Amino acid sequence: MIDYLALALTHALIVIALLRILTRDELDREDPLASDPAVTAAAPVARAKQRRIRRRRRQGRNQGRDDA
């Protein structure tokens, strides 16, 4: 009985981890190639913008959790 419980628990945790990884937005995007000079010049600005967007999303999620 304990063997089945241990196997079920570990497999359930693995499935949960995989689902959380697969639902992330970062998996839907590819970073541009670093060898392109036009892209590398604008890359810091674009990264800063992406960070701001992610930070706002996280803050929105955290505010929702605080109210609960």
N, C-alpha and C positions, 0 to 999 in steps of 0.2 A: 504494500500500500504506500509506504513512504517513497519507494523508488518511483512509482507512478506520479506521485505528488511532486517530487523533485524534478522529474522530467517535464511535467506539464508546466510547472512554474518557470523553469528556465526557458522553455520554448515560448511561452507566452510573453516573457520579458523581451526576448529576441524579436518577436513579431511586433511588439509595441515600439521597440527602438527602430525597426525598419520602417514602420508606418510613419513615424515622426520624421525620419530622414527623407523619405520619399515625398512627403507633403511640403517640404521646404521650397520656397520660391527660388532660391539660388540654383536649384537643379535645372530650372527652365531656361537659364541664361548662360551664355558663353562669353568669357572675357575676350576682347579683341586681341589679336596677335601683338606682341610687344615689338616686333620688328618693323611695324608700320610707323614711320615718323609722324604722320599726321595724327595718328591715334595716341602716340606716346606724349605728344605735346598737350593734348587735352585730357589725358588720363587723370592727373591729380584733381582737376576740377570735377570731372565726372564721378570719381571716387568719393569726393567730399559730398557731392549732391546725393549719392546713393547712401552714404552714412547718415546724412540728415533724414532722409526718408525712412530708413530702417529705425533710427532712433525715435522718430515720431510714432511709428507703428508700435514699437515696444512700449512707449509711454502710454499710448492709448490702451494697450492690452493690460498694462499694470494698473492703470486707473480703474479699469473695469473690475479687476480682481480686488482692489481695495474696497470697492463699494459693496461687494458681496458679503 
